[in-house]
């Protein structure tokens, strides 16, 4: 490996970093850059710093390894021994000293006849460690220094706020039928808690009409049912408006669940009321 090449690469990375400093300062001072451009500059800066640190670390390790190799060669020559060299792939795999040279790295301490060899860590392990350092620098830069992306807690809050905003926009003009298990389960919970008194546990009808047949007083589409839940049923018939007690998302869920009751034919079903509903 050419140590000069590493030196030049490290210098180039640092030069790139220094060259980005004015743009970074311009972005932080509100110089008119949009958020996307500022984000690219921040990511580029963080990457440049990480690459610079990694290149300097590799260069330093290479220098140390070269010096140690030269010392080993001198020692072997002085002792009249032949320095055993391993193949390049063996060095990449573990960098362990050959058995013939283990006496050179034998440590002094002795515990009941057990001694320890001063072998180096495998290069793949050191490379993995260096990669985690680089990842850590980028992570800290993105999430804690420059705040380019929200942490998990903040991301959760943002998603919940967006979901609540979307739910608040639901009304009888744009409501859609839910078919997912979570939505229908929520709708069933609301129905059991608020609707069974008038409509029966299975939707068979009591004070309120039967919800399991094809006949509807105000229409049998999802928009029709949602509007009745939201604004209440016929005046004087006892069904209140639920819009002050239920969110739009909950009204959508219970309306969707009600429509799943059609055709279930529960026992003791109330006689049909209204007109037969035919979807357009």
N, C-alpha and C positions, 0 to 999 in steps of 0.2 A: 504494500500500500504506500502511495506517495504522500508523505507527510506535508509536503509543500502544497499539494492539491487541497488537502483538508484545511490548511491555513488560509488559502485563498478563498475557499468556500465560506469559511467562518467570517472572514473579512467582508465578503460580498453580502452575506446575510446581515451583518451589522450595518453595512452601508445602506442596504435596503431599509432597515429599521430606521436609521437616521433620516433617510429621505422621506419617510412617511410621517415624521414628526410634525412638519409644518401643516400637512393636511389634517392630522389629528387635532392639532391646536385650532385650526380653522373651523373644524366641525364642532369642537367643544365650545367655541366662542359664539356659536350661532351664526356662522358665516353664510347661511343660506343653503346648506346641503340638506337634501331630503333624508328621511330616516333610512331608506334602503342604502343610499350611498355611505352614510355614516356607519351603518352596520358592516358594510363591506370593508371599510377602512379599519374598523375595530378588529374584525376577524383577521384581516391581513396583518395587522400589527401583532396580534397575539400569536399568529402562526409564525411570523418572522422571529419573534422573541424565542419561541420554542425551538425553532430550527437552529437559531444561533446558539442556544444553550446546548442542544444536542450535538452540533458539530464541534463545539469547543470541548465537550465531554469526550467525544470519540477521538479527537486529536490528542487530548491529554492521555487517554488510555493507551493510544497507539505509541506515544512517546515513552510512557512508563513500560509498556511491554517490550519495546525495542531496547531500552536500557537494561531491563532484566535479562533479555536474551543475550545481549553482549556480555553481561556479567557472567552468565552461565557458560558462555563459550570460553571466556578467559579462565574461569575456574577449572573447566574441563581440560583446557590446554595445559594449565599449570600442573595439574595432577596427572597429566599424561593419559587422560581418559578420552574416549570418543563420545562426543555429544550425540545422543540418539535423538533423531528428529522424527516426529510423527507426520503422517499424511495430513494434508490440509483439512480434509473432512473430519478427521479425528479431533483436530484442534478446535474446529467449530462445534463439535458435539460436546466435548467436556474439558478440554485443555488440561487434562490430568498429566502428571509427570509419569514417564514410563517406569515400569517396575525396576529396570536396571539402574535408575537414578533416584530411587526413593530415599536412599540414605542422605541425599543432599537436602531434602526438605523434612527430615525427621526432627520433630521438636524435642526439646531437652527434657520436659517433664515426663515422669514415669509413674504410673499408678498400677501397682501389683503386676508389673511386667507388660502393661498395656501402654503403648505410645501412639502419638497422633502425627499424621502427615499434614503438612501445611500446603495442601492442594488449593488451587484457585477455584472460584466458582465457575461453572460452565459458561461459555460465552453466550449461549442462547438465554440463560437466566439473566445475565447482565443486560443483554439487549432488551429483554422483556421488562426489566426494572426501569431501564432508560425510557422505554415507551410509556410506562405508567407515569413517570415524572412529566413527560411531555403532555400526556393527557391531562394530568392534574393541573399543569400550568394553563392549558387551554380552558379547562373546566372552570377554574377559579376566575380567569379573565372574563369568560362569557357570562357566568352566572353571578359573580360577586363583585368584580371590579367595575366592569363596563355596563353591567345589567342589560346585556343584549337579549336575554331570554329569561322568562320568569321561572322561579323555583317551583317545585311540585305543588306546594301549598297555594301559591299565588295563581298558578295555572288552573288549579281546581276551582278557585274562586272566580276566575275569569269565565271558565266554561259554565259554571252554575249561573252566573249573571247573564250570560248570553242565552242560556236555556230559559231562564225566567223571562227575559225580554221577548223571546220568541213565543213563549206560552201566553204572555200578556196580550199579544197581538191576535190571538185566536178569537174569532167570533162566528156568528151563524153564516156569514158570507164566505168564509174560507176554511171552516172546520173540515177535517178529513176523518175518515173512519179508521180507528186504530185496530190493528190485527195482531200486534206483538203480545207475547205472554205477560210482560211486565205491565203494559198499559191496561190490558183486560183484567189482570189480577187487581190492580188498583181500582178499576171501575167496579169490580165485584165487591171490594171492601166498602166503597162508598154506598153502593146499592144496599148492602146488608145493614149498614149503619143508619141510613137515612130514608130509604124508600120502601122497605118491606112492610112497614106499618100500613101503608095505603095500597101497595101493589102486590103484597104477598111475597113470601120467601123465594118462590120460584117464578114470580112475575105473573101469577095466575089471576091477580086482581082481587081487591077487596073494596074499600071505599073508592079507590082509583080504578081505572080500567085495566083490563087484561092486556099484558104486554107481549103475549106469546103468539097471538094470532096475526092475521094479515090486515086487520081493520084498525084504522087510526083516526082520531078526532082531529088532529092538527097536522097530519102527514107523517109518513113512516121513514123518511130519509134521515141521514145523519144530521143534516142541517136543521130539519124540522124538530127532531128530538132535542138537539142542543138548544134551540131557541126556547122550547117549552121548559127545559131544565133551568135555563138562564132567567127567563122572564116569568115563569109560572104558568099554570094551566088555565082552564076556563074560570072567569070571575065567579066567586061564590062557591066553587067546588073544593076548596081547601088546599090546593097545591100552591105553595109559596114560590117566590123567586129565590133561587139559590146563588145568585151572582155575588151576594155579599158574604156568603159563607164558604163558597167553593171557588178555587182558582179556575181560570179558563181551561188549564190543562186537566184539572180534575173533572170539570163538566164534560170535556171531550171524552175522558176515560169512561165515565159512568154512562154517557150516551152511547158509546161504542159497545159497552157491555150489554146494555138493554137490547140492542139489536141482535145480539147473539142468542137471545131467549126465543126468538121467533121460530115456530115449528117444533118446540120442545114438548108441547101437549101435556102440561102438568095435570094432575088430578084436581077435580073441583074448580076448573077454570071458569071464570066469569064469562057471561055471554058477551059476544062481540058488540062493540060500539063504534060509531063513526062509519067511515067509508073504506072499502078495500083499497089498499095502497099498491100502486103499480109503479115501479121505478122507471124513470124516463130513459 
